């Protein structure tokens, strides 16, 4: 059966590849995987489509190739890409340069909320007659649509282009009451083509689907309102709270019908179904420093001195300074008197955004014990007691055995949080196929050992590794250092250079 299935898909892929390359005369900048070609074949010329592709299966490349094909055919001359704040930089700096074909001239602008003179000049490029023949791409973070300024800029862009509008990680618009959801739904009719992308379209319950599908087309699910949709698929019950009665969701029904209604305009891909994917898939999520972090970081970098809440830290060596800089990017601050000061940061919220996109169990590694404690508390508050275990220097021996056993055997336990120094050796955690590095250290052995807790005998799925990185900080220096060590080790052993972030 497996062989029949495989050869059927090989035949389909060959035909699709011929169709895309010969009839469309489209040349890929990077060769697609088989499942990406199927997604493209199903969607490229449809007005609306949903890429329900699991993290690590390459849905971004599919969207970029789809956009390029539509541009080549004269169907669009602009694209509005909406993505979470941790992903917009990746679209701008990595994904578009990597996958948009070289023959397509483009003007690409990353929108920023604090529009200054330089930003206005970039945005004016869209109205320059010399750029009228170019593909024009505006990338905006989804939070911008909670503001009138962001909404107005997006509407202005869509109104003067034949456009494709795409929502990356579309669960960010699952709340029908949120202002950004309402604004994005209002914008949808101003675009000619619409796409949504997410690996986990249902993060809480099936009702998450309504506004995602409404963005594509209000008639896709054949309901006039969210409440009509809820009445069909949710079983409501009455609860009495503080002397009043409220209706809450008690269960769900007709889910087979709902699944069937999605099929005509969506394509679902799981890593386990992709025979040609590598066993290890590496991804990066950018974390923006807060103003407070930037100020402290610059103080430390320039003067090796930072002050917060009356606490002072000094650095006497370059190594210590690097450590202090790294702590600031992670969101805390070790003062000279030994106290830890919290620094307002986006790292924890970015971690939650990543976890919203995945299903099943996950391992989260952090370099500092302080971060392990913060992550543990955050996840326990978010997902409930018993959903997370910890494994680091302060975890007692009997608690460590409990953590491993519970993570392996208890479906309620979704998250394993620890430090590579303590948990990166000698344990097997193949129940997880997502590993998140909240922060990295310079030790290559600890990095590779901690990766292999999930990637070892017994693992039946592809493993995705996600690194949270603050660009243009010591975070990137650490990654470059690890990358260099990996390359040297590969050369010494006579191996091919390993793919990594």
C-alpha positions as CSV (number, residue, x, y, z in Angstrom):
1,X,0.0,0.0,0.0
2,X,2.8,2.4,0.9
3,X,4.6,1.7,-2.3
4,X,1.4,2.2,-4.4
5,X,0.7,5.4,-2.6
6,X,4.3,6.6,-3.1
7,X,4.4,5.9,-6.8
8,X,1.0,7.4,-7.3
9,X,2.3,10.6,-5.8
10,X,5.6,10.5,-7.8
11,X,3.5,10.3,-11.0
12,X,1.3,13.2,-9.8
13,X,4.4,15.3,-8.9
14,X,6.1,14.6,-12.3
15,X,2.9,15.7,-14.1
16,X,2.5,18.8,-11.9
17,X,6.2,19.7,-12.3
18,X,5.8,19.5,-16.1
19,X,2.6,21.6,-15.9
20,X,4.2,24.3,-13.8
21,X,7.5,24.5,-15.6
22,X,6.3,24.1,-19.2
23,X,2.8,25.4,-19.5
24,X,3.3,28.2,-16.9
25,X,6.9,28.8,-18.0
26,X,7.7,29.3,-14.4
27,X,11.2,28.6,-13.1
28,X,11.6,28.0,-9.4
29,X,14.4,29.7,-7.7
30,X,14.6,26.7,-5.3
31,X,13.3,23.3,-6.2
32,X,10.1,22.5,-4.3
33,X,9.4,19.4,-2.3
34,X,6.7,17.1,-3.6
35,X,4.0,18.3,-1.1
36,X,4.8,21.9,-1.9
37,X,4.2,21.2,-5.6
38,X,0.9,19.6,-4.8
39,X,-0.1,22.6,-2.8
40,X,0.8,24.9,-5.6
41,X,-1.0,22.8,-8.2
42,X,-4.2,22.9,-6.1
43,X,-4.1,26.6,-5.4
44,X,-2.1,28.8,-7.7
45,X,-5.0,30.3,-9.8
46,X,-7.8,30.1,-7.2
47,X,-9.2,33.4,-5.8
48,X,-9.0,32.0,-2.2
49,X,-7.1,29.2,-0.6
50,X,-6.0,27.9,2.8
51,X,-2.5,26.4,3.3
52,X,-3.1,24.3,6.4
53,X,0.6,23.1,6.4
54,X,2.3,22.1,9.6
55,X,5.3,24.2,10.8
56,X,8.4,23.2,9.0
57,X,6.7,22.0,5.8
58,X,7.5,25.1,3.8
59,X,4.2,26.9,3.3
60,X,6.0,30.3,2.9
61,X,7.8,29.1,-0.2
62,X,4.5,27.9,-1.7
63,X,2.9,31.3,-1.1
64,X,5.8,33.1,-2.7
65,X,5.8,30.8,-5.7
66,X,2.0,31.3,-6.0
67,X,2.5,35.1,-5.9
68,X,5.2,35.0,-8.5
69,X,3.1,32.9,-10.9
70,X,0.1,35.3,-10.6
71,X,2.5,38.2,-11.3
72,X,4.0,36.5,-14.3
73,X,0.5,36.0,-15.7
74,X,-0.4,39.6,-15.1
75,X,-3.1,38.8,-12.6
76,X,-1.5,40.8,-9.7
77,X,1.0,43.6,-9.4
78,X,1.0,43.8,-5.6
79,X,0.9,41.7,-2.4
80,X,0.1,42.5,1.2
81,X,1.7,40.0,3.6
82,X,0.3,40.1,7.1
83,X,2.4,38.1,9.7
84,X,3.1,38.0,13.5
85,X,5.7,40.4,14.7
86,X,8.3,37.7,15.1
87,X,7.9,36.6,11.5
88,X,7.8,39.8,9.4
89,X,11.5,40.3,9.5
90,X,12.0,36.7,8.3
91,X,9.7,37.4,5.4
92,X,11.7,40.5,4.5
93,X,15.2,39.4,5.1
94,X,15.1,35.7,4.3
95,X,12.1,34.1,2.7
96,X,11.4,36.6,-0.2
97,X,15.1,36.9,-1.2
98,X,15.4,33.1,-1.0
99,X,12.4,32.1,-3.0
100,X,11.2,35.0,-5.2
101,X,12.6,34.3,-8.7
102,X,15.4,36.6,-9.9
103,X,13.6,37.6,-13.1
104,X,10.9,39.4,-11.0
105,X,11.8,42.9,-10.2
106,X,10.2,44.0,-7.0
107,X,9.8,46.8,-4.5
108,X,9.4,45.3,-1.0
109,X,8.8,47.4,2.1
110,X,8.6,46.3,5.7
111,X,6.0,48.6,7.4
112,X,6.8,50.0,10.8
113,X,4.4,51.6,13.2
114,X,6.8,54.5,14.0
115,X,6.7,56.0,10.5
116,X,9.6,58.4,10.2
117,X,11.0,60.2,7.2
118,X,13.0,57.2,6.0
119,X,9.9,54.9,6.2
120,X,7.8,57.4,4.3
121,X,10.4,57.5,1.5
122,X,10.3,53.7,1.3
123,X,6.5,53.7,1.2
124,X,6.5,56.4,-1.6
125,X,8.4,53.9,-3.8
126,X,5.0,52.3,-4.4
127,X,3.8,55.4,-6.2
128,X,7.0,56.1,-8.2
129,X,6.2,55.7,-11.9
130,X,9.6,54.0,-12.5
131,X,8.4,51.2,-10.2
132,X,5.0,50.7,-11.9
133,X,6.2,47.5,-13.7
134,X,7.6,45.9,-10.6
135,X,5.9,43.6,-8.2
136,X,5.2,45.7,-5.1
137,X,5.1,43.9,-1.7
138,X,4.1,45.4,1.6
139,X,4.8,43.4,4.7
140,X,2.9,44.3,7.9
141,X,2.7,42.8,11.4
142,X,-0.8,41.7,12.4
143,X,-0.7,44.0,15.5
144,X,-0.7,47.0,13.1
145,X,-4.3,46.3,12.2
146,X,-5.4,47.2,15.7
147,X,-4.5,50.8,14.8
148,X,-6.2,53.2,12.5
149,X,-2.8,54.1,11.0
150,X,-2.0,50.6,10.0
151,X,-5.5,49.9,8.6
152,X,-5.4,53.1,6.5
153,X,-2.0,52.3,5.0
154,X,-3.1,48.8,4.1
155,X,-6.3,50.0,2.6
156,X,-4.5,52.6,0.5
157,X,-2.0,50.0,-0.8
158,X,-4.8,47.5,-1.7
159,X,-6.9,50.2,-3.5
160,X,-4.1,51.1,-5.9
161,X,-3.0,47.5,-6.8
162,X,-4.3,44.3,-8.2
163,X,-3.3,42.4,-5.2
164,X,-2.9,39.2,-3.3
165,X,-3.4,39.5,0.5
166,X,-2.0,36.7,2.7
167,X,-2.3,36.1,6.4
168,X,0.6,34.1,7.8
169,X,-0.3,32.2,11.0
170,X,-4.0,33.0,10.4
171,X,-5.0,31.9,13.9
172,X,-4.0,35.5,14.9
173,X,-7.4,36.5,13.5
174,X,-9.5,33.8,15.1
175,X,-11.1,36.1,17.6
176,X,-14.2,37.7,15.9
177,X,-14.4,40.4,18.5
178,X,-10.8,41.7,18.2
179,X,-10.3,45.0,16.4
180,X,-7.5,43.7,14.2
181,X,-9.7,40.8,13.1
182,X,-12.6,43.2,12.2
183,X,-10.2,45.5,10.3
184,X,-8.6,42.6,8.4
185,X,-12.0,41.2,7.4
186,X,-13.0,44.7,6.1
187,X,-9.8,44.8,4.0
188,X,-10.4,41.4,2.4
189,X,-12.8,42.6,-0.2
190,X,-10.2,45.1,-1.4
191,X,-7.9,42.3,-2.6
192,X,-8.2,40.2,-5.7
193,X,-6.7,37.0,-4.2
194,X,-6.6,35.9,-0.6
195,X,-4.6,33.2,1.2
196,X,-4.3,32.0,4.8
197,X,-1.5,30.0,6.2
198,X,-1.2,28.1,9.4
199,X,-0.1,24.7,10.7
200,X,-2.7,24.6,13.4
201,X,-6.0,26.2,12.2
202,X,-7.7,25.0,15.3
203,X,-5.8,26.0,18.5
204,X,-8.6,26.1,21.0
205,X,-11.7,24.6,19.4
206,X,-13.3,24.3,15.9
207,X,-14.9,27.7,16.3
208,X,-11.4,29.2,15.6
209,X,-12.0,28.4,11.9
210,X,-14.9,30.9,11.3
211,X,-13.1,34.2,10.9
212,X,-10.1,32.6,9.1
213,X,-12.5,31.2,6.5
214,X,-14.6,34.4,6.5
215,X,-11.5,36.3,5.5
216,X,-11.2,34.1,2.4
217,X,-14.9,34.2,1.5
218,X,-17.9,34.6,3.8
219,X,-19.7,32.0,1.7
220,X,-17.1,29.2,2.1
221,X,-18.8,27.9,5.2
222,X,-22.3,28.9,4.3
223,X,-23.1,30.8,7.5
224,X,-24.4,34.3,7.8
225,X,-22.7,34.9,11.1
226,X,-20.3,33.6,13.7
227,X,-23.3,32.7,16.0
228,X,-25.0,30.7,13.3
229,X,-21.8,28.8,12.7
230,X,-21.4,28.3,16.5
231,X,-25.0,27.0,16.8
232,X,-24.4,24.4,14.1
233,X,-21.1,23.0,15.4
234,X,-21.1,23.8,19.2
235,X,-23.3,22.4,21.9
236,X,-24.1,25.2,24.3
237,X,-24.9,24.9,28.0
238,X,-26.0,27.4,30.6
239,X,-23.8,28.4,33.5
240,X,-24.8,30.5,36.5
241,X,-22.1,33.0,37.4
242,X,-22.5,35.8,40.0
243,X,-26.3,35.6,39.9
244,X,-26.7,35.6,36.1
245,X,-26.9,33.0,33.4
246,X,-24.5,32.8,30.6
247,X,-24.1,30.5,27.6
248,X,-20.8,28.6,27.2
249,X,-19.6,25.9,24.8
250,X,-20.0,22.5,26.3
251,X,-19.0,20.3,23.4
252,X,-19.0,20.0,19.6
253,X,-20.9,18.2,16.9
254,X,-21.1,17.6,13.1
255,X,-17.3,17.8,12.9
256,X,-17.1,15.4,9.9
257,X,-19.4,17.8,8.0
258,X,-17.1,20.8,9.0
259,X,-14.0,18.9,7.8
260,X,-15.6,18.1,4.5
261,X,-16.6,21.8,4.0
262,X,-12.9,22.8,4.2
263,X,-11.6,20.5,1.5
264,X,-12.6,22.4,-1.6
265,X,-10.5,25.5,-0.7
266,X,-7.7,24.1,1.6
267,X,-4.8,21.7,1.6
268,X,-3.6,20.0,4.8
269,X,0.0,18.8,5.2
270,X,1.6,17.2,8.2
271,X,5.4,16.5,8.5
272,X,4.8,12.8,8.9
273,X,3.2,12.7,5.5
274,X,6.1,14.4,3.7
275,X,8.4,11.6,2.6
276,X,11.1,13.9,1.1
277,X,11.5,16.3,4.1
278,X,14.8,16.2,6.0
279,X,14.7,14.5,9.4
280,X,15.6,17.8,11.1
281,X,14.0,21.1,10.1
282,X,15.4,24.4,11.3
283,X,13.5,27.6,11.7
284,X,14.1,31.0,13.2
285,X,11.7,33.4,14.9
286,X,12.9,37.0,15.3
287,X,12.3,38.8,18.6
288,X,12.1,42.6,18.7
289,X,13.8,44.3,21.6
290,X,11.7,46.6,23.7
291,X,12.7,50.2,24.1
292,X,13.9,49.4,27.6
293,X,16.0,46.5,26.3
294,X,17.5,48.6,23.5
295,X,18.5,51.3,26.0
296,X,20.1,48.9,28.4
297,X,21.8,46.9,25.6
298,X,23.4,50.0,24.1
299,X,24.5,51.2,27.6
300,X,26.1,47.8,28.2
301,X,27.6,47.6,24.8
302,X,29.1,51.0,24.7
303,X,30.0,51.6,28.3
304,X,30.0,48.1,29.9
305,X,27.7,49.7,32.5
306,X,24.0,49.5,32.9
307,X,21.6,50.6,35.6
308,X,18.1,49.5,36.3
309,X,15.9,50.1,39.3
310,X,18.8,51.5,41.2
311,X,20.9,48.4,40.6
312,X,24.3,48.6,38.9
313,X,26.2,46.0,36.9
314,X,29.7,46.4,35.6
315,X,31.8,44.3,33.3
316,X,35.5,43.8,33.7
317,X,36.1,41.3,30.8
318,X,34.7,40.9,27.3
319,X,33.4,37.5,28.2
320,X,31.4,38.8,31.1
321,X,30.1,41.7,29.0
322,X,28.8,39.2,26.3
323,X,27.0,37.3,29.0
324,X,25.4,40.5,30.4
325,X,24.3,41.5,26.9
326,X,22.9,38.1,26.3
327,X,20.9,38.3,29.6
328,X,19.4,41.6,28.5
329,X,18.2,40.1,25.2
330,X,16.6,37.3,27.2
331,X,14.7,39.7,29.4
332,X,16.5,39.9,32.7
333,X,19.4,41.6,34.3
334,X,22.0,40.2,36.8
335,X,23.2,43.1,39.0
336,X,26.5,43.3,40.8
337,X,24.8,42.6,44.2
338,X,23.5,39.2,42.9
339,X,19.8,40.3,42.4
340,X,17.9,39.6,39.2
341,X,16.0,42.5,37.7
342,X,13.3,41.8,35.1
343,X,13.5,43.7,31.8
344,X,10.3,44.2,29.8
345,X,10.7,42.0,26.7
346,X,8.9,40.3,23.8
347,X,10.6,36.9,24.1
348,X,8.0,35.2,26.3
349,X,5.1,36.4,24.1
350,X,7.0,35.2,21.0
351,X,7.4,31.8,22.6
352,X,3.6,31.7,23.2
353,X,3.0,32.6,19.5
354,X,5.2,29.7,18.4
355,X,3.4,27.3,20.8
356,X,0.0,28.4,19.3
357,X,1.2,27.1,15.9
358,X,2.1,23.6,17.0
359,X,0.3,20.5,18.1
360,X,1.5,17.8,20.5
361,X,4.4,17.9,22.9
362,X,7.4,20.3,22.8
363,X,10.8,20.7,24.4
364,X,11.9,24.2,25.4
365,X,15.6,24.8,26.1
366,X,16.8,28.0,27.8
367,X,20.4,28.9,28.7
368,X,19.6,30.6,32.0
369,X,17.9,29.1,35.0
370,X,16.0,32.3,35.6
371,X,14.4,31.9,32.2
372,X,13.4,28.3,32.9
373,X,11.5,29.4,36.0
374,X,9.7,32.2,34.1
375,X,8.8,29.9,31.2
376,X,7.5,27.3,33.6
377,X,5.3,29.8,35.4
378,X,4.0,31.3,32.1
379,X,3.1,27.9,30.6
380,X,1.4,26.7,33.8
381,X,-0.7,29.9,33.9
382,X,-1.5,29.6,30.2
383,X,-2.2,25.9,29.9
384,X,-3.0,24.9,33.4
385,X,-1.3,23.0,36.3
386,X,0.2,19.7,35.2
387,X,0.8,20.8,31.6
388,X,4.5,21.5,32.0
389,X,7.5,19.9,33.8
390,X,11.0,21.4,34.4
391,X,14.4,19.8,34.3
392,X,17.3,22.1,35.3
393,X,19.9,22.7,38.1
394,X,17.3,23.4,40.8
395,X,15.2,20.4,39.9
396,X,15.7,17.7,42.6
397,X,16.7,14.2,41.6
398,X,13.3,12.6,42.4
399,X,11.6,15.5,40.5
400,X,13.8,14.8,37.5
401,X,12.7,11.2,37.3
402,X,9.1,12.3,37.7
403,X,9.5,15.0,35.0
404,X,10.8,12.5,32.4
405,X,8.2,9.8,33.2
406,X,5.3,12.2,33.2
407,X,6.4,13.8,29.9
408,X,6.6,10.4,28.3
409,X,3.5,8.8,29.7
410,X,1.0,11.6,30.5
411,X,-0.9,13.2,27.6
412,X,-1.7,16.1,29.9
413,X,1.9,17.1,30.1
414,X,2.7,19.0,26.8
415,X,5.9,20.9,27.7
416,X,9.3,20.0,28.9
417,X,11.4,23.0,30.0
418,X,15.0,22.8,30.9
419,X,18.6,23.9,30.4
420,X,20.9,22.0,28.0
421,X,23.5,21.9,30.7
422,X,21.3,19.7,32.9
423,X,18.7,18.1,30.6
424,X,20.7,17.9,27.4
425,X,22.4,14.6,28.1
426,X,21.4,11.0,28.5
427,X,17.6,11.2,28.4
428,X,15.2,10.3,25.7
429,X,12.2,12.5,24.8
430,X,11.0,11.2,21.5
431,X,7.4,12.0,22.4
432,X,8.1,15.6,21.2
433,X,8.8,16.5,17.6
434,X,9.2,20.3,18.2
435,X,12.2,21.7,20.0
436,X,12.4,25.4,20.8
437,X,15.6,27.2,21.8
438,X,14.5,30.1,23.9
439,X,18.2,31.0,24.1
440,X,21.5,29.5,23.1
441,X,24.9,29.2,24.6
442,X,28.3,29.0,22.9
443,X,28.9,25.3,23.7
444,X,28.4,23.3,20.5
445,X,28.3,20.0,22.4
446,X,25.4,21.1,24.6
447,X,23.5,22.3,21.5
448,X,23.9,19.1,19.6
449,X,23.3,16.8,22.6
450,X,20.1,18.7,23.5
451,X,18.9,18.5,19.9
452,X,19.3,14.7,20.0
453,X,17.0,14.3,23.1
454,X,14.1,14.2,20.6
455,X,16.0,13.1,17.5
456,X,17.0,9.5,18.3
457,X,15.9,5.9,18.0
458,X,12.2,5.8,18.8
459,X,11.4,9.0,17.0
460,X,8.8,8.3,14.3
461,X,8.4,11.9,13.0
462,X,10.4,14.8,11.6
463,X,11.7,17.1,14.3
464,X,11.4,20.9,14.0
465,X,13.9,23.1,15.8
466,X,12.9,26.8,16.3
467,X,15.4,29.4,17.5
468,X,14.2,32.6,19.1
469,X,16.7,35.3,18.1
470,X,17.0,39.0,18.5
471,X,18.6,40.3,15.3
472,X,21.7,42.5,15.4
473,X,22.5,41.5,19.0
474,X,24.7,39.0,20.7
475,X,22.1,36.3,19.9
476,X,23.3,36.4,16.2
477,X,26.9,36.2,17.3
478,X,26.2,33.1,19.3
479,X,24.5,31.4,16.3
480,X,27.4,32.4,14.0
481,X,29.8,30.9,16.5
482,X,27.9,27.7,16.7
483,X,27.5,27.6,12.9
484,X,31.3,28.0,12.5
485,X,32.0,25.2,14.9
486,X,29.6,22.9,13.1
487,X,31.3,23.6,9.8
488,X,34.8,23.0,11.2
489,X,33.6,19.7,12.8
490,X,32.0,18.6,9.5
491,X,35.2,19.3,7.6
492,X,37.4,17.4,10.1
493,X,35.1,14.4,9.9
494,X,34.9,14.6,6.1
495,X,31.1,15.2,6.2
496,X,28.9,17.5,4.2
497,X,28.2,20.8,5.9
498,X,25.1,20.5,7.9
499,X,22.1,22.6,7.3
500,X,21.3,24.9,10.2
501,X,19.9,28.3,10.9
